């Protein structure tokens, strides 16, 4: 598998600090592609619960470390479990030592690229979109109360995006010592595109717009245009986009 990657993050037009964190790693040698693959990581610190900026960075760092240090040949699903478990325990322990400041929490979404497959692990409300065969589809589900309402058909997609319950998460990294994550696997071909983004972006940019921007621009420019569009529409949160 040969990848072209770009990622960009912005505090947005309202927030003073950026609690989003992104990372990407790929091997230098063919053997590394065969036995390990590449990985894209995205975390969104939960504001109002301790230091979200520290939580998201800690989750990204520990997840990357677990990926790089895993035994060669570990399956993508096993890798994801090890990465999420390491990240969760690190954030949970940090929160326990900082209880006076409140529980430290973050979301975490990770895509592992190996051979002709992408394996995705997900906790929280960041989103992963896959573009292939001329269409875009959302791979992940939002772990929020608005996401639950959407699944049950109580609200529409538009209502869920603007709901006050959008930011009330049902699953996070660092909340409990044990973690429950979603797994998704997709077979990919040359020319397919994967997008990971935080809720600060997808709330203000439609799936159709993501499709158009990502398909018509190289990854670096696509990330910049997505963030610029969300900022113009009054985005009130940190903004991050990754395009592979």
C-alpha positions as CSV (number, residue, x, y, z in Angstrom):
1,X,0.0,0.0,0.0
2,X,1.3,3.4,-0.9
3,X,-0.2,6.4,0.9
4,X,-0.4,10.2,0.5
5,X,-1.2,11.8,3.8
6,X,-2.0,15.3,5.0
7,X,-3.3,16.6,8.3
8,X,-4.1,20.1,9.6
9,X,-5.5,21.4,12.9
10,X,-6.7,24.9,14.0
11,X,-8.0,26.3,17.3
12,X,-10.9,27.8,15.3
13,X,-12.2,31.3,15.4
14,X,-13.5,31.2,19.0
15,X,-11.3,29.0,21.2
16,X,-8.0,30.3,22.6
17,X,-6.3,26.9,22.8
18,X,-6.4,23.7,20.7
19,X,-7.4,20.5,22.4
20,X,-7.3,18.4,19.2
21,X,-4.3,16.2,18.5
22,X,-3.4,14.3,15.3
23,X,-0.6,12.0,14.3
24,X,0.5,9.8,11.5
25,X,3.2,7.1,11.1
26,X,4.3,4.9,8.3
27,X,7.3,2.5,7.9
28,X,10.4,3.2,5.8
29,X,11.0,-0.3,4.7
30,X,8.8,-2.8,2.7
31,X,9.0,-5.3,5.5
32,X,7.4,-2.8,7.9
33,X,4.4,-2.4,5.5
34,X,3.9,-6.1,5.4
35,X,4.1,-6.8,9.1
36,X,2.9,-3.5,10.7
37,X,1.5,-1.0,8.2
38,X,0.8,2.7,8.7
39,X,-1.5,4.5,11.2
40,X,-3.4,7.7,11.4
41,X,-4.5,8.9,14.9
42,X,-7.0,11.6,15.9
43,X,-8.0,12.7,19.4
44,X,-10.3,15.5,20.6
45,X,-9.8,16.5,24.3
46,X,-13.1,16.9,26.2
47,X,-13.4,20.5,27.3
48,X,-14.5,21.2,30.9
49,X,-13.1,17.8,32.1
50,X,-9.6,18.6,33.3
51,X,-7.0,19.5,30.7
52,X,-8.3,18.2,27.4
53,X,-5.2,19.3,25.6
54,X,-3.0,17.1,27.8
55,X,-5.5,14.2,27.5
56,X,-5.6,14.2,23.7
57,X,-1.8,14.5,23.4
58,X,-1.2,11.8,25.9
59,X,-3.7,9.5,24.1
60,X,-2.0,10.1,20.7
61,X,1.5,9.6,22.1
62,X,0.7,6.4,23.9
63,X,-1.3,5.0,21.0
64,X,1.6,5.7,18.5
65,X,4.1,4.2,21.0
66,X,2.0,1.0,21.3
67,X,1.7,0.7,17.5
68,X,5.5,1.2,16.8
69,X,6.5,-1.2,19.7
70,X,4.0,-4.0,18.9
71,X,5.4,-7.3,17.8
72,X,5.6,-7.7,14.0
73,X,2.7,-9.6,12.6
74,X,0.3,-8.5,15.3
75,X,-3.1,-8.3,13.6
76,X,-4.7,-4.9,13.0
77,X,-7.5,-5.6,15.4
78,X,-5.0,-6.7,18.1
79,X,-2.9,-3.6,17.4
80,X,-6.0,-1.4,17.8
81,X,-6.9,-3.0,21.1
82,X,-3.3,-2.5,22.4
83,X,-3.3,1.1,21.3
84,X,-6.6,2.0,22.8
85,X,-5.9,0.2,26.0
86,X,-2.5,1.9,26.4
87,X,-4.0,5.3,25.6
88,X,-7.0,4.8,28.0
89,X,-4.9,3.6,30.9
90,X,-2.5,6.5,30.5
91,X,-5.3,9.1,30.4
92,X,-7.2,7.4,33.2
93,X,-4.1,7.3,35.5
94,X,-3.2,10.9,34.7
95,X,-6.8,11.9,35.6
96,X,-6.6,10.0,38.9
97,X,-3.5,11.9,39.9
98,X,-5.1,15.2,38.9
99,X,-8.6,14.7,40.4
100,X,-8.7,18.3,41.9
101,X,-8.8,19.6,38.3
102,X,-11.6,17.2,37.2
103,X,-11.6,13.9,35.2
104,X,-9.2,14.0,32.2
105,X,-11.0,12.8,29.0
106,X,-10.6,12.6,25.3
107,X,-12.0,10.9,22.2
108,X,-9.7,8.7,20.1
109,X,-10.1,7.4,16.5
110,X,-7.4,5.4,14.8
111,X,-7.1,3.9,11.3
112,X,-4.5,1.2,10.5
113,X,-3.5,0.7,6.9
114,X,-2.1,-2.7,5.9
115,X,-2.0,-4.5,2.6
116,X,-5.3,-3.6,0.9
117,X,-7.3,-3.0,4.1
118,X,-8.1,-0.3,6.6
119,X,-9.0,-1.3,10.1
120,X,-10.6,1.5,12.2
121,X,-10.9,1.7,16.0
122,X,-13.2,4.4,17.4
123,X,-14.3,6.0,20.7
124,X,-16.1,9.3,20.8
125,X,-17.5,11.7,18.2
126,X,-14.7,12.2,15.7
127,X,-15.7,10.8,12.3
128,X,-14.2,8.6,9.6
129,X,-15.4,8.9,6.0
130,X,-14.4,6.6,3.2
131,X,-14.6,7.8,-0.4
132,X,-14.6,5.1,-3.1
133,X,-16.4,4.2,-6.2
134,X,-17.7,7.7,-6.7
135,X,-19.5,8.1,-3.3
136,X,-18.8,9.0,0.3
137,X,-19.9,7.0,3.3
138,X,-19.5,7.6,7.0
139,X,-17.8,4.6,8.7
140,X,-18.1,5.5,12.4
141,X,-21.0,6.3,14.7
142,X,-21.0,9.2,17.1
143,X,-20.8,8.1,20.8
144,X,-23.0,10.9,22.0
145,X,-26.5,11.3,23.2
146,X,-27.4,13.1,19.9
147,X,-25.8,10.1,18.1
148,X,-28.0,7.7,20.0
149,X,-31.1,9.8,19.2
150,X,-30.1,9.7,15.5
151,X,-29.7,5.9,15.5
152,X,-33.2,5.6,17.1
153,X,-34.7,7.9,14.5
154,X,-35.7,10.5,17.1
155,X,-33.9,13.3,15.3
156,X,-32.7,14.0,11.8
157,X,-29.0,14.3,10.7
158,X,-29.3,18.1,10.7
159,X,-31.0,18.2,14.1
160,X,-28.3,16.0,15.6
161,X,-25.5,18.2,14.2
162,X,-27.0,21.3,15.9
163,X,-28.2,19.6,19.1
164,X,-26.9,20.6,22.5
165,X,-26.6,16.9,23.2
166,X,-24.0,16.6,20.4
167,X,-21.2,17.3,22.9
168,X,-22.5,15.0,25.6
169,X,-20.5,11.9,25.0
170,X,-21.5,8.3,25.9
171,X,-17.9,6.9,25.5
172,X,-14.6,8.5,26.1
173,X,-10.9,7.6,26.7
174,X,-9.9,8.0,30.4
175,X,-13.4,7.7,32.0
176,X,-13.0,4.1,33.2
177,X,-10.0,1.7,33.5
178,X,-11.7,-0.6,30.9
179,X,-12.5,0.6,27.4
180,X,-15.1,-0.4,24.8
181,X,-14.3,0.5,21.2
182,X,-16.0,0.1,17.8
183,X,-14.1,-1.8,15.0
184,X,-14.6,-1.3,11.3
185,X,-12.8,-2.9,8.4
186,X,-12.8,-1.9,4.7
187,X,-11.1,-3.1,1.6
188,X,-9.5,-0.3,-0.4
189,X,-8.2,0.2,-3.9
190,X,-5.9,2.7,-5.6
191,X,-7.5,6.1,-5.6
192,X,-9.7,5.6,-2.6
193,X,-9.6,8.3,0.1
194,X,-10.1,8.3,3.8
195,X,-11.0,11.4,5.9
196,X,-10.8,11.7,9.7
197,X,-12.1,14.8,11.3
198,X,-13.3,16.2,14.7
199,X,-16.8,17.3,15.5
200,X,-15.8,20.9,15.2
201,X,-15.4,20.4,11.5
202,X,-18.2,17.9,10.5
203,X,-20.8,20.0,12.2
204,X,-20.3,22.8,9.7
205,X,-19.3,20.9,6.5
206,X,-21.7,18.5,4.9
207,X,-20.7,15.0,3.6
208,X,-21.3,16.3,0.0
209,X,-18.9,19.2,0.6
210,X,-16.3,16.9,2.1
211,X,-16.6,14.6,-1.0
212,X,-16.2,17.5,-3.4
213,X,-13.3,19.2,-1.7
214,X,-11.3,16.0,-1.1
215,X,-11.9,14.7,-4.6
216,X,-10.9,17.9,-6.3
217,X,-7.9,18.9,-4.3
218,X,-4.6,17.2,-3.2
219,X,-4.7,16.1,0.5
220,X,-2.8,19.1,1.9
221,X,-5.1,21.7,0.1
222,X,-8.2,19.6,0.9
223,X,-7.5,19.8,4.7
224,X,-6.9,23.6,4.4
225,X,-10.1,24.2,2.5
226,X,-12.2,22.1,4.9
227,X,-11.0,24.0,7.9
228,X,-11.4,27.3,6.1
229,X,-15.0,26.5,5.2
230,X,-15.9,25.5,8.8
231,X,-14.3,28.7,10.1
232,X,-16.3,30.9,7.7
233,X,-19.5,29.3,8.9
234,X,-18.9,30.2,12.5
235,X,-17.3,27.1,13.8
236,X,-17.2,27.3,17.6
237,X,-14.7,24.5,18.3
238,X,-11.3,23.3,17.4
239,X,-11.0,22.0,13.8
240,X,-9.0,19.1,12.6
241,X,-8.9,17.2,9.3
242,X,-6.8,14.3,8.1
243,X,-6.9,13.1,4.5
244,X,-5.2,9.9,3.3
